[in-house]
């Protein structure tokens, strides 16, 4: 198969997982390529995500590497083939590649857990709230750039309303509920939107109130995307410099623990809705 013009996050992850399997088997890329009957450069390109790879070839590699974890191998085989053009590709000339990778990750996620302290979760934002937060960007975004990002954000939200919507849990700190981006009317409409979204059977909304004795996170937005098997989970950190994607076992364990602790300190769903109602009335 020809090299991909731009390796997507999904292709890079598949290549990285194949490299992990090879290294665990104690094989050099030269030895592994010889077992596969391919040039060493071809294997290196596969591991870098630059070449699409077939499901049969993934299974062959797994056998060569003595990997007997069938669910894991099946999941890797499911990530193969030529790059599919998702809706996010239409934004490739207008948005940073990390944002496109985020949309692709959300599209394939089996479930998501999100924790935010200042901004509302992107998938739960209204149009006006999204515009208001983007007007605060540094350096400033031009009006057409804001509109590109707003339309992109709205399209990302489709994963919550498809025929098989992605289960979504959002832990929202009270600080985010009280920030008031866009002024009183925009902020109130955003809170009412949160309440409406919380009625969806696949959406869980939890509020983390002021007054807790501790806070088990750094304050940056966290997204934990569950894959088809635990080895393929991914953490996304929303930083000032863009999205940071983490998938090392130790990192996944750490952020699962962080989210579990935040979850344990959040209010139950009914009490979370009551807090949001109360804040909306105060505006």
C-alpha positions as CSV (number, residue, x, y, z in Angstrom):
1,X,0.0,0.0,0.0
2,X,1.2,3.6,-0.7
3,X,2.4,5.8,2.1
4,X,-0.2,8.0,3.7
5,X,0.1,11.7,2.7
6,X,-0.4,12.6,6.4
7,X,-0.3,10.0,9.1
8,X,-3.3,10.4,11.3
9,X,-3.3,9.8,15.0
10,X,-5.0,6.5,14.5
11,X,-2.4,5.3,12.0
12,X,0.4,6.5,14.3
13,X,-1.1,4.7,17.2
14,X,-1.4,1.4,15.2
15,X,2.3,1.7,14.2
16,X,3.4,2.5,17.7
17,X,1.5,-0.6,19.0
18,X,3.1,-2.8,16.4
19,X,6.5,-1.4,17.4
20,X,5.8,-2.2,21.1
21,X,4.9,-5.8,20.1
22,X,8.2,-6.2,18.2
23,X,10.3,-4.8,21.0
24,X,8.6,-7.0,23.6
25,X,9.4,-9.9,21.3
26,X,13.1,-8.9,21.4
27,X,13.3,-8.5,17.6
28,X,15.2,-5.8,15.7
29,X,13.3,-4.1,12.8
30,X,15.7,-5.9,10.4
31,X,14.9,-9.3,11.9
32,X,11.1,-8.6,12.0
33,X,11.1,-7.4,8.4
34,X,12.9,-10.6,7.3
35,X,10.2,-12.7,9.0
36,X,7.6,-10.6,7.2
37,X,9.4,-11.0,3.9
38,X,9.5,-7.2,3.4
39,X,12.3,-4.6,3.3
40,X,13.3,-3.1,6.6
41,X,12.3,0.4,5.4
42,X,8.7,-0.9,4.8
43,X,8.4,-2.1,8.3
44,X,9.8,1.2,9.7
45,X,7.2,3.1,7.6
46,X,4.4,0.9,9.0
47,X,5.6,1.5,12.6
48,X,5.7,5.2,11.9
49,X,2.2,5.2,10.5
50,X,3.4,6.4,7.1
51,X,2.2,3.2,5.3
52,X,-1.3,1.7,5.5
53,X,-1.3,-1.9,6.5
54,X,-3.8,-4.7,6.0
55,X,-5.5,-6.7,8.8
56,X,-3.9,-9.9,7.5
57,X,-0.4,-8.3,7.8
58,X,-1.2,-7.1,11.3
59,X,-2.2,-10.7,12.3
60,X,1.0,-12.0,10.7
61,X,3.1,-9.6,12.6
62,X,1.3,-10.5,15.9
63,X,2.1,-14.2,15.2
64,X,5.7,-13.4,14.5
65,X,5.9,-11.5,17.8
66,X,4.2,-14.4,19.7
67,X,1.3,-12.2,20.8
68,X,-1.6,-14.4,22.0
69,X,-3.9,-11.6,23.2
70,X,-6.7,-12.2,20.7
71,X,-8.9,-9.2,21.7
72,X,-5.9,-6.9,21.4
73,X,-4.9,-8.3,18.0
74,X,-8.5,-8.1,16.8
75,X,-8.6,-4.4,17.9
76,X,-5.4,-3.7,16.1
77,X,-6.7,-5.4,12.9
78,X,-9.8,-3.2,13.2
79,X,-7.6,-0.1,12.9
80,X,-6.1,-1.1,9.5
81,X,-6.7,-0.1,5.9
82,X,-6.3,3.1,3.9
83,X,-7.0,6.3,5.7
84,X,-10.7,7.0,5.7
85,X,-11.6,10.6,5.2
86,X,-13.7,11.7,8.1
87,X,-15.7,14.9,8.2
88,X,-12.8,16.6,10.0
89,X,-10.6,16.4,6.9
90,X,-12.4,19.3,5.4
91,X,-10.8,21.5,8.1
92,X,-7.2,20.3,7.5
93,X,-6.2,23.6,5.8
94,X,-7.8,25.7,8.5
95,X,-7.2,24.1,11.9
96,X,-4.2,22.7,13.8
97,X,-3.6,19.0,13.1
98,X,-4.1,18.2,16.8
99,X,-7.7,19.3,16.7
100,X,-8.3,17.0,13.7
101,X,-6.7,14.1,15.7
102,X,-9.0,14.9,18.6
103,X,-12.1,14.6,16.4
104,X,-10.9,11.3,14.9
105,X,-10.2,10.0,18.4
106,X,-13.7,11.0,19.6
107,X,-15.2,9.4,16.5
108,X,-13.7,6.0,17.3
109,X,-13.9,6.1,21.2
110,X,-16.1,3.5,22.9
111,X,-16.7,5.9,25.8
112,X,-15.3,9.2,27.1
113,X,-14.6,10.7,30.5
114,X,-13.9,14.5,30.7
115,X,-12.9,16.8,33.6
116,X,-12.8,20.6,33.3
117,X,-12.2,23.4,35.8
118,X,-12.6,26.6,33.8
119,X,-14.2,25.9,30.5
120,X,-17.3,23.9,29.7
121,X,-16.6,20.5,28.0
122,X,-16.3,21.1,24.3
123,X,-19.0,18.6,23.4
124,X,-21.5,20.3,25.7
125,X,-21.0,23.9,24.7
126,X,-23.5,26.1,23.0
127,X,-22.6,28.1,19.9
128,X,-22.5,31.4,21.7
129,X,-20.5,30.0,24.6
130,X,-18.0,28.5,22.2
131,X,-17.6,31.8,20.4
132,X,-17.2,33.7,23.7
133,X,-14.4,31.4,24.8
134,X,-12.6,31.6,21.5
135,X,-12.7,35.4,21.5
136,X,-10.4,35.1,24.6
137,X,-7.7,33.2,22.6
138,X,-4.1,34.5,22.8
139,X,-3.0,35.5,20.2
140,X,-6.5,36.6,19.1
141,X,-8.3,34.7,16.4
142,X,-9.7,36.5,13.4
143,X,-13.5,36.3,13.0
144,X,-13.4,33.7,10.2
145,X,-11.0,31.6,12.3
146,X,-13.5,31.7,15.2
147,X,-16.3,30.5,12.9
148,X,-14.2,27.7,11.5
149,X,-13.5,26.5,15.1
150,X,-17.1,26.9,16.2
151,X,-18.5,24.9,13.2
152,X,-15.8,22.2,13.9
153,X,-16.8,22.0,17.6
154,X,-20.5,21.6,16.7
155,X,-19.7,18.8,14.3
156,X,-17.7,17.0,17.0
157,X,-20.8,17.0,19.2
158,X,-22.5,14.6,16.7
159,X,-20.9,11.6,18.6
160,X,-23.4,12.2,21.4
161,X,-26.4,12.0,19.2
162,X,-25.7,9.2,16.7
163,X,-27.8,6.0,16.5
164,X,-25.3,4.5,18.9
165,X,-24.2,7.6,20.9
166,X,-20.8,7.4,22.7
167,X,-21.3,7.2,26.5
168,X,-20.0,10.4,27.9
169,X,-19.2,11.4,31.5
170,X,-18.3,15.1,32.3
171,X,-17.0,16.3,35.6
172,X,-17.4,20.1,35.7
173,X,-15.9,22.1,38.5
174,X,-18.1,24.9,40.0
175,X,-15.5,27.4,38.8
176,X,-16.4,26.6,35.2
177,X,-20.1,26.9,36.0
178,X,-19.6,30.4,37.4
179,X,-17.1,31.8,34.8
180,X,-19.8,33.6,32.8
181,X,-18.2,33.6,29.4
182,X,-20.1,35.8,27.0
183,X,-22.1,37.7,29.7
184,X,-25.2,36.9,31.7
185,X,-27.5,35.7,28.9
186,X,-24.9,33.5,27.3
187,X,-23.8,32.0,30.6
188,X,-27.4,31.3,31.7
189,X,-28.2,29.6,28.3
190,X,-25.1,27.5,28.6
191,X,-26.1,26.2,32.1
192,X,-29.6,25.4,30.8
193,X,-28.0,23.6,27.9
194,X,-26.0,21.5,30.4
195,X,-29.1,20.6,32.2
196,X,-30.9,19.5,29.0
197,X,-27.9,17.5,27.9
198,X,-27.7,15.7,31.3
199,X,-31.2,14.2,30.5
200,X,-29.7,12.2,27.7
201,X,-29.4,8.5,28.9
202,X,-25.8,8.2,27.7
203,X,-24.6,11.5,29.3
204,X,-23.5,11.7,32.9
205,X,-23.0,15.2,34.3
206,X,-21.2,15.6,37.7
207,X,-20.4,18.9,39.4
208,X,-17.4,19.3,41.6
209,X,-18.3,22.1,44.1
210,X,-16.2,24.6,45.9
211,X,-15.3,23.6,49.5
212,X,-13.6,20.3,48.8
213,X,-10.6,19.8,50.9
214,X,-8.4,18.9,48.0
215,X,-8.2,18.7,44.2
216,X,-6.5,15.7,42.6
217,X,-5.5,17.4,39.3
218,X,-3.5,20.2,37.8
219,X,-6.5,22.1,36.5
220,X,-6.0,21.5,32.8
221,X,-8.9,19.9,30.9
222,X,-8.6,16.1,30.7
223,X,-10.3,13.7,28.2
224,X,-10.0,10.0,28.7
225,X,-11.1,8.1,25.5
226,X,-11.7,4.4,26.0
227,X,-10.6,2.2,23.2
228,X,-11.9,-1.3,22.1
229,X,-9.4,-2.8,24.6
230,X,-7.7,-1.1,27.6
231,X,-4.3,-1.1,25.8
232,X,-5.8,1.3,23.2
233,X,-7.2,3.9,25.6
234,X,-5.9,7.5,25.1
235,X,-5.6,10.5,27.4
236,X,-5.9,14.0,25.8
237,X,-4.6,17.0,27.7
238,X,-5.8,20.4,26.5
239,X,-2.8,22.7,26.9
240,X,-1.9,26.2,25.8
241,X,0.2,24.8,23.0
242,X,-2.5,22.4,21.7
243,X,-3.7,18.8,22.4
244,X,-1.2,16.4,24.0
245,X,-2.0,12.7,23.4
246,X,-0.8,10.2,26.0
247,X,-1.0,6.4,25.7
248,X,1.8,4.9,27.9
249,X,0.5,2.4,30.4
250,X,1.7,4.4,33.4
251,X,0.1,7.6,32.0
252,X,-3.2,5.8,31.5
253,X,-3.2,4.4,35.0
254,X,-2.4,7.9,36.4
255,X,-5.2,9.7,34.7
256,X,-7.7,6.9,35.5
257,X,-6.8,7.4,39.1
258,X,-7.1,11.2,38.8
259,X,-10.6,10.9,37.3
260,X,-11.7,8.3,39.8
261,X,-10.7,10.6,42.6
262,X,-12.5,13.6,41.0
263,X,-15.5,11.5,40.5
264,X,-15.6,10.4,44.2
265,X,-15.5,14.1,45.2
266,X,-18.2,15.3,42.8
267,X,-21.8,15.6,43.7
268,X,-24.2,12.9,42.7
269,X,-26.2,13.6,39.5
270,X,-29.3,15.0,41.2
271,X,-27.3,17.2,43.5
272,X,-25.2,18.3,40.5
273,X,-28.3,19.4,38.6
274,X,-29.5,21.2,41.7
275,X,-26.3,23.2,41.9
276,X,-26.4,24.1,38.2
277,X,-30.1,25.2,38.6
278,X,-29.1,27.4,41.6
279,X,-26.2,29.0,39.8
280,X,-28.4,29.8,36.7
281,X,-30.9,31.5,39.0
282,X,-28.2,33.6,40.5
283,X,-27.2,35.1,37.1
